[in-house]
Amino acid sequence: MFRGLYTATSSMNTNQKKLDVITNNIANANTVGFKKDLVMSESFPEVLIHKVNSDTSIFGREGFTGVVVQQEDGLYNASVNGGFFRVRTPNGISHERNLNFTINEQGYLSTYYKDSEGRINTDTGFGVLGNRGPVYVGDGELEINERGQILVNGNIIDNLVMLMPFRGIGTLNDGVRIDRLDVNFGQGQLNETANELDFAIRGKGFFQIETPEGLRFTRDGSFKLNDRNELVTSEGYRVLGSNGPINLDAERITFSERGEILADGEVVDQFSMINMDNSVDLRKTGNNLFRMEDGLTVEGIPFEGEIVQGFLENSNVDTIKEMVRMMTMYRNYESNQRMIRAYDDLLQKAVNEIGRV
């Protein structure tokens, strides 16, 4: 009974956070260059439970029918009956009947997730455990047979399956929790403004901005000139070019799609554009700016987008979809609220009526 309360309560907390994020997305639907946030949630570990006074050192194979493994492009899906796969999480070891995993950059078996662009990411994945601990594959050829044995280059190194303990009952978890907050960097629609100091990026990439707190990145190209003829953001932060802060002290200034700045027909500077392979590690700092997460460095890749003058990029928030998501979250929240009320009534009867008997 109490676990039901925990499950409903954790779901309400998760839905409340999702509602806050959806509300913020809708509020910024008209903010230039805004990128919507996504809440990633996960269940608490599946805890293996036993009968009282069970001898957990005795393992039985009754009911084990084998492991079914599917593999495609280096991604594995495994399912088992009569046993469990184990995954080490920050909250303890989780026991799973079905598992999606791959080989991470360190050569270990790990769970993964797909980012907003569909790329496989194991940075926040959890380690898959064999009977001997974390499973190291390295650069070898991985194979998992129907008995759950892990073979690397044809040699058995471990077993992926933990059989059900003799007096095991099954697994139980305490609901869901917030895992992380991701940013969807999908392209927003370009809107023509006819302002020669407005710029939009078509494709992937960021403008680089100099701030008192350090280097920042943005997709908001609504720039202006300060009293020193420097190109700055709406907050007064200087926009960087190849030679440092961009200065437009000339009579006739034009721009190319590659970000080149021409003064009286001659190239004098170029926007310091950057694209990065680890954009998932960017964190919002306010004023439509991003910074790299502490302790990480930018993994730059060539900028292949276009800079369009006289346009601004709208936010990538779809207001209709966000409203539908909001109503769904409200319904889920109300359902969990009713469930908690029902548990509260049952507990009240247990204390006041059954206890009196």
N, C-alpha and C positions, 0 to 999 in steps of 0.2 A: 504493500500500500504506500509506504513512504517513498519507495523508489519511483512510483508513479507521480508523486508530488515533485520529486527532483526533476523528472523528465519534463513535466509540464512547465515548471518554473524556468528551467534552462531554455526551453523553447520560447517562452515569453521574453526572456532577456535577449535572445538572439534576434527575435522579430522586432524588438524595440530598436536595436542597433540598426537593423536593416531599414526600418522606417525612417530613422534619423538620416541615413545616407541617401535614401530616395528623396526625402524632403529637400536635402541640400542640392541634389542633382536638379530637381525641378526649379528650385530658386535660382540656379545658375544657367537655366536653359537659354537665356539671352546674353550670357557673358561671352565675350569674344575669346575664342581659343580654349574654352573650358573643356576638360576631359572628365567624363563621368566616372564615379567611383563604383566599385563592385565589392560586396561583402562576401568573403569566402568562409563557409562554416564547415565543421566536421563533427562527427559523433565522438563522444568519449570512448576510451578503449573498451572493447568487449572483454569483460572480466569472466574468467572461467570459474564456475561455482561447483561445489561438491556437496554431497550429503554430509550430515553431521557425523563426526568421528570417522571419516573415510580415511583409508590408507592410500595417500596419493602417490606412494612409491610403486604401486602395482598398476601396470598398464595392460589393457586388453586390446585386441585387434578386432573384436567382434563389431560388425557393421561397417568396417572399412571396405569400400568398393573401388578404391583407386583414385587417381588424380587425372583430371582432364586439363590439358594445357593447349592454349592457342597462341600462336606467335605471328606477328606481322610488323615488319619494319622495326625490329628491335624492341617491340612492346609485347609483353606477355600477359595473358589472362589465365589464371589457374583456379580450378574449383575442386572441392574434395567433400566426400561424405565419410562420416565415421572418424574424423580427425579435424585438425585445425592448422592453419598457417599462422605464424606469429610475426608481429611487427612491433618494433620498439618505438614508442612515442614518448614525448616529454611527460606524459601523465601515466606512464606504465606500459606494460606489454599488452597488446591487443590481440585477441584470438579471432581469426577470420575464416569463414568457409569459402569465400571468393576473394581473389586478390589480383590486382593489377600492378605490375611492376616492370622495371627495366634495369639496365646496368648504368649506374651513375658515372660521373667523370673520374671518380677514384677507383672504379672497378668493382664496386660492391652492388649487390642487389638492393634496390630501393623503390619505394613507391614514387609516384610522380603526379604532376598536374599539368594541364594545358593552359597557357596564358591566354589573354584576350585575342592574341593573333594566331592561336592554334599551335604554338611551339611547345615542345616538351621541356619541362623544367623539373629538375630534381633537387634544386637548392633547398627547398623546404620539405623534401620528401623524407620518409621514415625508413630506417634500415630494416630489411627483411631478415629474419633469423632462421637459421637451420638448427639442428639438434646440437651443433657444436658452437653456435654463436653466429655473428654476422657472416654472411656468405660472400667470399671474395672470388671473383671470376677473372678480373684483369682483362687482358686482351684475348683470352681463350674463347673457344667455341662452346657456348652454353647449350645444354640439353637437359630436360627434366622428363623422366620416364613416368609410366603410369603408377609406379609404386612411390613416387615422390622423390626418388633419388636424384641428386644433382650431379650431372656429369660435365666436366670441363675437359675438352679435347679427348673425350672418350673415357676419362678416369672418374670414378665415383669419389666425390669429396665430402658429401654431406647428404642429409635428407631434409626435405622441406616440410615434412608433415610431422606434427606431434599428435599421436593417437589419443583418443578420448581416455582419460583415467578410468580405472575400473568402476569407481562410484561417482563418476562425473555426471552432472545433470545437464549442463549446457553453458551458455554465456549470457551475460546481462550487461547493459550499459546504463548510464545515468543521463542520457539525452545528448544534446548538441551544445557546441560552444563556438565562439568566434575564433577563426584561425588567423585570418589576416585581411587587410584591405588592399585591393588591387585597383589600378587605374586603367581604364580602357582608352588607349591612345588611337582609336579609330579616327579616320579622316572626317572632319566636319564639312558641311557645305560652304562653298566660297560665296561671299556676298560683295557685290561691287559697291564701292563708296565714292570713287572718282577723286579721292584725296591722295595726292602724290606721295604722302608720307605714311600711307597705310600699306602693309605688306602681308600677304598670306603665303603659307607654305603648302604646296601641292605635293603630297608624298610624305615620307618619313623624315624627321629631322627637327632641329630646334635652333632658335636664335640664342646666342650666348650674351648674357647680361652681367655687367659689373655692378656689384652691390657692396655696401660696407661689411656684410657678413661673408662675402666671398663670391665665387662664380655661381651663377644661376642660369637656368634654361627656361625658355618659354616658347609657346606657339602663338602668343598674342602679339601681332605686329602693328598695333595702333601706336605708332611712334610720333614724336614731335621734336622740334629743335629747342634747345635751351639758349640762354643769352650768350653762349660761346659758340653757337652754331654746331653743337654736338647733338647727334641723334640720341634721344633718350626715350624711356618708357613713360607711361602716364604718371608714374611715381617719381620720375626724375633720375632713374638709374640709367647709366650709359650703355648703349648698344655697342658690342665689340665687332671690329673688323679684323682683317689680317694684320693691320699695323697698330692695333690697339683701339681705343674709342674712335668711333666714326665721326669725322668732322666734314661738314658740307659747306665750307666757306668758298663758294664759287657762284658765278652768275647762272650757269646752266648745268643742272644736275640730272642725269638719267641713270637708269638701272637696267641690267640685263636679267634674264631668267635664271642665270647661274649666280646671281647676287653680286655681280661686278658693278662697281660704282664709277661712273664716268663723269668727269668734270670738264666741260667745254670740249667733249668728244674724246678725252683721253682717260684711260683706266687709272684711277688713283688709289683705289682700295676695293675691298670685297667683303661682304658679310662673312663673319666667322661662323659659318654654319657647322653643325655637328649632328651626326647620327650615331646611335650607340646600340650595341648588341645586348646590353644589359639594362634597357630602359625600364624593366620591371622593378629595378632597384631605385628608381627615382621616387622622391617623396615631395608632396606639396608643402610649400612654405607660406602660402598666402600671396595675394596680388598676382595670381596666375603664374607664379614662378615655381620651378622645381629645383631640387638639389639632390645630389647623390647621397645615398644612405651612408651614415658614419662608418668609417673603416673600409669603404669600398671605393674603387677608382672607376672612372669611365672607360668602358671598352669601346673605343671609337671605331667606326667603320665609315667608308666614304659616303658623303652626302650625294644622293642621286635624285633628289627632288627638284622642284622648281619654285622660284620665288616670284610671286605674281604681284605687281605693283598696282595700287588702286583698288585692292580687294582686302577683305578681312575674312578669317575663317570663323564660322559660327561654331557654337558648342556642338558636341556630338550626342547631346541628350535628345532622345525621342520622347517628347512630353506625353504622348498617348500611351506608349509602352510603360513609362514610369508610373503613370496614374493607375494602369491596370495592376502593376506590381504592388503599388501602395494599397489598393483595395484587397488584393490577395493577402498581404501581410496583416491587414486589419482583421480579416476573417480568421486567419490562423491565430492571431492574438486573442480574439474573442473566444475561439474554441478552447484554447488552453486555459483561459480565465474561467470558463464554465466547468472545465475538468477539475480545476483546483477547488472551485466551490463545492463540487460533488464530493471530492475527497474530504473537504472540511466538514461537510454534513455527516459523512460516514464516521469520521473520528469523533464528532460530537455525540453521535448515537452510541459509539463504542464506550465512551467515557461515562455518559450520563445514564444510559439504559442497560447495556449489557453488563457494565461494571456493577450496577446496583443489584442485578440478579445474582 
